[in-house]
Amino acid sequence: MSDSTPSTGGRNRIRVGLGATLLGFAIYLFGVNPGLFGADRSPVIGFVQIAVFLIGLAFICIGGYISLAALWNGGPKSIGSDIGLRLVATGYVIAVAAGMADIFGFGSQSLPDIPDFGAWQTTGVVVGEIVISIGFLLLIPFHPPTAKDQTPE
């Protein structure tokens, strides 16, 4: 087994992380489009749907981090990967702040009205998801090939 192959514990962490990510994706899909599961009851996206897809996004972030952190094999992480972790967390905060803007009181719908997921909130959540994806890209361990990784000719 070479240095770039994850150990048995690393493989288990990758499996757990991928499982959490897939569970999060299912929860995310349920929140975004409950009609896929036969549970659509409203023509608008309300508070419960927003909360459900943000919980799903949290599972995706946690599972993705667990999986990508396991690829480092317990070795030292780069500064880029530390920045990536912070970008994943920051992107999630951006998505939650944008998604729950009406609930927190700084959205376009004030609280006596029914919260509605509008265009500005959609844009904010998409920006948060873009920041999360950049963070995940920075978490990938790109190692230059070493002499023992190359095959003899």
C-alpha positions as CSV (number, residue, x, y, z in Angstrom):
1,M,0.0,0.0,0.0
2,S,1.5,3.4,-1.0
3,D,1.4,6.6,1.0
4,S,-1.4,8.0,-1.2
5,T,-3.8,5.1,-0.5
6,P,-6.0,5.7,2.5
7,S,-5.6,3.4,5.5
8,T,-8.5,1.1,6.7
9,G,-9.6,3.8,9.2
10,G,-9.4,6.4,6.4
11,R,-11.5,4.3,4.2
12,N,-14.1,3.9,6.9
13,R,-14.2,7.7,7.4
14,I,-14.6,8.2,3.7
15,R,-17.5,5.8,3.7
16,V,-19.2,7.5,6.7
17,G,-18.6,10.9,5.1
18,L,-20.1,9.8,1.7
19,G,-23.0,8.3,3.6
20,A,-23.7,11.5,5.4
21,T,-23.3,13.4,2.1
22,L,-25.8,11.2,0.3
23,L,-28.3,11.4,3.3
24,G,-27.8,15.2,3.2
25,F,-28.5,15.3,-0.5
26,A,-31.7,13.3,-0.1
27,I,-32.8,15.7,2.7
28,Y,-31.8,18.7,0.5
29,L,-33.9,17.3,-2.4
30,F,-36.8,16.8,-0.1
31,G,-36.6,20.4,1.1
32,V,-36.1,21.9,-2.4
33,N,-38.7,19.8,-4.2
34,P,-41.0,17.8,-1.9
35,G,-43.1,16.9,-5.0
36,L,-40.4,14.4,-5.9
37,F,-41.4,12.4,-2.8
38,G,-45.2,13.0,-3.2
39,A,-45.3,15.5,-0.3
40,D,-45.9,18.9,-2.1
41,R,-48.6,20.8,-0.3
42,S,-47.9,24.4,-1.2
43,P,-47.1,26.4,-4.3
44,V,-44.6,28.5,-2.5
45,I,-41.4,27.6,-0.7
46,G,-42.0,28.4,3.0
47,F,-40.1,28.2,6.3
48,V,-40.3,24.4,6.7
49,Q,-39.0,23.7,3.2
50,I,-36.1,26.3,3.7
51,A,-35.2,24.8,7.1
52,V,-35.2,21.2,5.6
53,F,-33.0,22.0,2.7
54,L,-30.6,24.0,4.9
55,I,-30.4,20.9,7.2
56,G,-29.6,18.8,4.2
57,L,-27.0,21.3,3.1
58,A,-25.4,21.0,6.6
59,F,-25.2,17.2,6.2
60,I,-23.6,17.7,2.8
61,C,-21.0,20.0,4.2
62,I,-20.2,17.8,7.2
63,G,-20.1,14.6,5.1
64,G,-17.9,16.2,2.4
65,Y,-15.5,17.5,5.0
66,I,-15.2,14.1,6.7
67,S,-14.6,12.4,3.4
68,L,-12.0,14.9,2.1
69,A,-10.2,15.2,5.4
70,A,-9.8,11.4,5.4
71,L,-7.9,11.6,2.1
72,W,-5.0,13.4,3.9
73,N,-4.2,10.1,5.8
74,G,-3.5,11.9,9.0
75,G,-0.7,13.8,7.4
76,P,-0.2,17.6,7.7
77,K,-2.8,19.6,5.8
78,S,-1.9,22.5,3.6
79,I,-2.8,26.0,4.2
80,G,-5.1,25.8,1.3
81,S,-7.1,23.0,3.0
82,D,-7.4,25.0,6.1
83,I,-8.8,27.9,4.0
84,G,-11.1,25.4,2.3
85,L,-12.6,24.3,5.6
86,R,-13.2,27.9,6.5
87,L,-14.8,28.6,3.1
88,V,-17.1,25.6,3.6
89,A,-18.3,26.9,6.9
90,T,-18.5,30.5,5.6
91,G,-20.5,29.4,2.6
92,Y,-23.0,27.6,4.9
93,V,-23.4,30.7,7.0
94,I,-24.1,32.7,3.9
95,A,-26.7,30.2,2.7
96,V,-28.4,30.1,6.1
97,A,-28.4,33.9,6.4
98,A,-29.8,34.3,3.0
99,G,-32.3,31.4,3.3
100,M,-33.6,32.5,6.7
101,A,-33.5,36.3,5.9
102,D,-37.3,36.7,6.4
103,I,-37.2,34.8,9.6
104,F,-34.3,36.8,11.0
105,G,-36.0,40.0,10.1
106,F,-33.8,41.4,7.3
107,G,-35.6,39.9,4.3
108,S,-38.1,41.4,1.9
109,Q,-41.1,40.0,3.8
110,S,-41.6,41.3,7.3
111,L,-42.8,38.9,9.9
112,P,-46.6,39.4,10.0
113,D,-46.5,38.3,6.4
114,I,-45.8,34.7,5.4
115,P,-42.1,34.2,4.7
116,D,-41.4,33.6,1.0
117,F,-38.3,32.4,-0.7
118,G,-37.7,35.1,-3.2
119,A,-35.1,36.0,-5.9
120,W,-32.7,37.7,-3.5
121,Q,-32.7,34.8,-1.1
122,T,-32.2,32.3,-4.0
123,T,-29.2,34.3,-5.1
124,G,-27.8,34.4,-1.6
125,V,-28.1,30.6,-1.2
126,V,-26.5,30.0,-4.6
127,V,-23.6,32.3,-3.7
128,G,-23.2,30.4,-0.4
129,E,-23.2,27.1,-2.3
130,I,-20.6,28.4,-4.7
131,V,-18.4,29.4,-1.7
132,I,-18.9,25.9,-0.3
133,S,-17.8,24.2,-3.5
134,I,-14.7,26.4,-3.7
135,G,-13.9,25.3,-0.2
136,F,-14.3,21.6,-1.1
137,L,-12.0,22.1,-4.1
138,L,-9.4,23.5,-1.7
139,L,-9.8,20.5,0.6
140,I,-8.7,18.0,-2.1
141,P,-5.2,16.8,-1.4
142,F,-3.3,17.5,-4.7
143,H,0.1,16.1,-4.1
144,P,2.8,16.3,-6.8
145,P,4.0,12.8,-7.8
146,T,7.0,11.6,-5.9
147,A,9.7,9.2,-7.1
148,K,8.1,6.2,-5.5
149,D,4.7,6.9,-7.0
150,Q,6.1,6.7,-10.5
151,T,6.4,3.4,-12.2
152,P,9.7,2.3,-13.6
153,E,10.1,2.3,-17.3
